[in-house]
Amino acid sequence: MRGYAERFDFGKQTIRGWVYDEEAEDNRDVRVVATFDGEIVGETRPSATRNDLQKITTQDAWFSLECSRAFTALDVVSGRFQVKALSDGREAALSLGADGLATLKKTAVEELNGESSSSTTLWSSEERNAVKHQVEAGNLSPMLMPAGLPSMDGSAVIGLRGHLFLTEGNNSLLSLYAEPVDDALMSRVDRWMDVLAQRGEGCEARGTRFVQTIIPEKLTVLRDDAPVDIEGPSPVLQEIESRLRDADFYVSGLSPFEQWSDVDDPFLMADTHFSAVGAQRMFSALAAQIDPQLVPIVDAVRMYQFRYAVGDLTGRFKLPLYSRIVEPSDDELAAYADGITMIENHFPADGGMRGRRFRWTNSTAPSPLKVLIFGNSFFGTGDFAGYLSWWGKHLFSEFHFHWGPDFDWDLVDQLKPDVVVGQTVERFLNRVAAI
């Protein structure tokens, strides 16, 4: 059996994670139990799929376990509190992810010191404030570290010029680049083509335009900075791009980053996502397909404000590694900002990403189009110009982002958008999306 106890909520007495038993016919038969001093205090079974687990299994593997008694980080770290999987007479303790374990250890120390259990740092409040002020002032110190140094959990590495790269994770990213061009790969590409064709037909039947794009991995775009041998896009992305080269609905995610000459990189240093200039380039490519009048507006936006922030890869190294963020000032798209109104900001009750919805109207937008996106974190919350949604909410009269890999045709029928955009990323091509 494989799995992890990933998230602990000590206030709600819940644990979330995933488990998969290769020997079970139905993974929902696996029992997940929590024990305190050997006594069972909670039990559940896998009840949902999760996109990042599709390479491991398509069965229900994600679980949420509520306990009947309170427990603390000290209880978990000391072993008094345990999470186990039981299946067909076999038992396996669920491992703690490296990130979760480090957080638990820090929280346990804070509990020993009488500090708040909600804090995830060993620093005192005075030290945290001092560090915050140094970061806000831009007083960060560059340090030389060896390229190829792995993260604590082995899922990421340090590259050249200070970039961090995801290499493993639940999608076994590096294996995607080593995948042979065989019948299995071609069959998967064929299924992707069928899905995209059916999406196009579904949109056409509704009088809506269909656009699809696939955003490449940071490893693909900045492979010269990666400490691993990456010759180009993964074979599956290369094959899909080749087949869709002349498709009128497809916007290449590779083309905007070929022969990059900008002084700023298209991806953030401590993150797997776009910098503001990377998002600008990608959105310009999308705009050329959706509403070409927007291209000169997007391309004219200047980036000249600076700040610093940690990224989604920072926690894997257990070091305060920052990205230097270059972004536009509020003046750049001020002419289109006054009319922006957020009409929905929905977060699922399970705390996950899939199912989040962000919707805006904009009475001052230069484009009259209503656009609906089915995508992921590259569109994000729209709070920062590195998110594609930031550009969309400024430039379209209505911009709707639904966080998920599959099309929700009921939502399409409800909103009646002018354009529906499907977006995924290179690492998710190992799982063919639904129509």
N, C-alpha and C positions, 0 to 999 in steps of 0.2 A: 504494500500500500504506500501511496505517496501523498504528501500534503503538508500544509503549513497552517499554524494558528497565527494569523497575520495582524489582526487589530484587536486591541483590548479597550473596552470602555468601562472603567472602574465605577463610574457613576451609575450607569445603567446595568452593570453586572453582566455584560455581554462580550462574546468573543466571535469574531468573524474570520473565516479562512476558507480553505478548500481541501478536499480529500478525494483520492481516486484509487479504487481497487481494481487492478488489471484482471484479477481472477473472478470478479463478480459479474454475473450476467447483467444485473441492473445495479448501477452505482448507488441508487437510492436505497438499496438494502443495507448499506453501510451505516452503522450507528456511530455517532460522534458524542462522546460523553466527557463531562468535566468532573474531576474528582477533587475533593478537599480532604486531606489526611486519609485518602483511600475511600472516602464515602462519595457516592455519586450525587452531585448537586445540580446537574443539568444534563439534558440529553436532547439530541435532535438528529436529523438526517440531511444529506445534501438535497437541496431543493431548487437550485437554479443553475443555469449555464452562465459562463462569463467569457467575454470575448478573448481575453488574454490567455485563456486555458484551452483554446480550441486546438492547439497543436498537440496537447496531451490527451484530451477527450472531448467529444461532443455531448457526452451525457451530463446530467446535473451533477456538479461537483462542489459548488459554492454552498457554504452553510453559514447560518447565524444562530448562535447558541446563547440562550439566556439562562443564568444561574439563579438558584433559589437562595443563595446566601452571598454576602459581600466578600470580595477578595481584593488583595492589593498587589502591587508590583513585587513587594517583598515575598508574598506568598508564591508568586509565579517563579521568581528567580531562585528561591530556596527549594523549590520542588514540592512544597506542600500542596500547591494547586497545579493540576496537570490536565491536559486535553489529550484524549486518546481516540483512536478509531478502532472499532470492533467489527469484524466481518467473518462469518463462517468459522467461528472458533478461533480466529486469529486476532491478535491485538498489536497495535503499533502506536507509540507516542508520537503525536504530531510535533514536528520541529517548529521552532520559532525562527522566522526569517531574520537575517542578520540585522536588518534595519529595526525590526520590532524588538529583537533581543537587546540591541544597544539602547534603545529608548527605554525599555523596561529596566535595564540596569541603572540608567541615570535616574529614572523615577524612583527606583528602590533606594538609591543613595539619598535622594531628596527626602524620602519618607523617614529614613534613619536620622536625617538632620532636622526633621520637623518642618521641612519646607512644603510648599503646595505640591500635591501630586499631579496637578495639571501642568506643571512646568516640565520642560524636556531638556533643560540645560543644567549643568553643574555650577554655572556662574551665579554669583549673587546678583540681586537686582541692580546694585551699584555698578558691578562689572558689566552687566548687560547694557546698561545705559551708556557706559563709557565706550563700549564697542560700537553701539549704535551710532553715537556721535562721530566716531572715527570713520565709520562707513559713510555716513551722510556727508562728511567733509571730504570724502574721496581719499582718505589716508590709508590706503591698502598697500601691503608690502609684497612685491613679487618674490617668489621663492623658487629655486630650481629643484625640480623633482624628476625622477627618471621616467621617460616615456615607456609605456607598457606596464607601469605599476598598477596592479589590480585593486579594485575596491574591496571593502571588507567582505562583501558577500560574493565576490567574484563575477559580478554581472556587468561591470564597467571597467574601463582602463583610462589612464592618463595618456593623452596624445601629445602632439607637438603644439607649441605656441600657447600652452595653457588650456587646450580644449580637453574636455572629458567626453568619452564615447561609450554609449551603451553597446555591449557586445553579446550579452546572453539574455537573462531574464526568462519569463515564461514562454517567449516565442523563440528561444534559442537562436538569436539573431544571426550570429556568424554562420550557422549551418545553412541559412538561407542563401548565402553567397556560394557555398560549396555544393549546392544541390545539383545533381546531374540533369542534363537536358534529356530526359527519357520519356517513356510513355506516360508515366504518372504525372510528370510536370505538364506535359502537353494536354493531358486530360483535364487537369485543373484549369489551365488557361482556356480550354474550350468551354468549361463551365462558367468561367468569368465572362466570356464573350456572350454566352446565352443569357446570363443575368443582365448584362448591359443592354442587349438587344431587347429584352422584355421590358426593361425600365423605359427604354426609348419608346416602345410601342404603347406602354401604359400612359406615358406623358402625352404622346401624340393623340391618343384617344380622348384625352381630357383637354386638348387645345393648349397644352403647356409645353414649353421648350425644355429639353433635357440636356444637362451638361454633366460630365464626369471628369474627375481628375484623381491622380494618385501621387501623393507627396513622397519623394524619396527620403531615405534615411540620412541622417547626418553622416554616417559612415560612407554612404555613396557620394554625397556632395563634397565632403571634405576629406576624401580618402587619402590625399597626399599628407594630411596631418595625422592620420590614424597610425598607431604603432603595430598594425596588423596588415597583411597583404590583401588589399581589396583592388581588384583590377577594373571594376566598373560596377554598374548596377547589378543586382541579383539576377540570375538567369530568368526567373519568372517575370520580373519587371521588364527586362529587356525584351522578352517575347511579347508581352502585352503591349508595350510601347510600339513595337514593330508592327503588330497587327492593327493598331489603332492610329497609325501615323496619318492616314488620310481621312479618318472618321470626323465628320463635321461636328460631333457632340463632344469630342475628347480634347481636353486641355492638358498637354504634356506637363508633368511635374519636373521633368529633367531639363527641358529647354531653358527655363528662366535662369538656371544656375550654371550653364555651360559657359566656359571662357569668362569666368567671373573676374572683374577688374576693380570692383569697388574697394575702397580702403577698409570698410567694415565687412565682417564676415556675415554670411546669410544665416548662420546659426549662432545661438548664444554659447559662450564658452562652457558654462557649467550646466548645460541643459540640452535636451534632445530636440528642442523646438526652435522656431525661427527667431532671429533678431528682428527688430522693426524693419530694417532694410530688406531682410529676406522675405518677410511678409509682404512688404511693398511690391517687390518683384513678382511674387507669386500672385498677388491680387491683381496686378496689372495684366498678367497673362489671362486670368479669369475674366477681367473686365473686357478685354479684347474680344472675348467670345460672347459675353452676356450683353454688354452695352458699350460699344467702342468709344463713345463720346467721353467716357470716364477715364480712358487711358492717359491723356495729357494731364488731367487733374491729379491722378495718382502719381504719375512720374514726376510732377513738379513739387511734390511735398519734400521739404528739406529736413534733414536730421542733424540737429546741432545741440540738443540738450543731453546731459549725461547724468546717470545715477548708477548705483551698484545694487545687485540683488543675488541671492543664492538661487540655484536652479534645481530641477527635478533630479539631477544626478549628485547633488552636493551630499545629501544624506547617506548615500552609499559609501562615501569615503570617510565619514565621521570627522570631517574637517570643515571649517567655515570657508569653503571655496566659493568665490563670487564671479559673476559675469559683469562686465562693464556694458551697461545698456545705453545705447544711443537712440534717441527717439525725437519725434517732432514736438515742437511747442504747441500749445493750444491754439496759437494764432494761425497755424498752417491750414487747417480746415475749418476755421472759425465761421466762415460764410455758410457752412452747412451744419453747424453744431447746434444752433439755437432751437431748431425744430425737433431735436431728438427726444423721444419719449419712450422709456422702457415700459412695455405693456405686459410682459410676463418675465418672471425670473423664478423658474421652478427647479427645485432640487428633490430627487427621489427620497423617500423615507429611509431607504436602506443605506443612504450615504454614498452610493456608488455614482459613477460617472454617467453610465448609460441611462437615458431617460431624462437628462437635464434639458431644459428648454429655456431659450433666451429669445425674446422678441422685441423689436423696436419699430416704431413708426417715426418718420422724419418729414415734417412739412416743408423743410428747406432743402431737401436732398436734390441734387442735380438730375438724378434718374427717377422717372416715374414708376419704375418697375417694382413689383412685389416678388421677392426672391425667397425661396425656402431651401435651406441647407440640411442635408443629412450627412453628418461628419463627426469629427472627434476634436481632441484638444487643440489642434492647429487652428480651429476657429475660436474655441474657448469662450470666455466670458465677455470679451470685447472691452476689457478695462485698459488694455495696453496695445500700442500699435504693432506689437509682435503677434497679436491675435488677428486672424483674418476677419473676425467679426467686428473689430474696431473700425476697419475700413468699410465694411458693409453697412454698419449702422449710420455712418456719415453720408454715404453716397446713394443709398436706395430709399425710396419712399416707404417701403416696408421691408424689413429684413428679419427672417425667422430662422433660428438655428435649433435643430433638434439633434441632441447628442446620441448617436447610435449608428451602427453600420448598415442597417436595413431600411428600406423605404416603408413608411407608414402611409399606405394609400388612403386610409380614412382621413388622415391629417391633410393630405393633398386635396382630397375632395372638400374638406371643410374650409381650407384657406384659399383654394383656387388661385395659386400663384401664377405669375407669368413665366417663371423659370424655376425648375427644380434642379439642384446641384447635389450630386453624389460625390463624396470625398472619403478616401481611405489613405492608408500609408503603406509603404513597402513591406514592413514587417508583418502586416495583417493579410498579405496575399496568400499565406498558407491556408487560410480558411476562406472559402468562397461565400460571399455575402448572399443573403436572401434577396429576392426580387424587391 
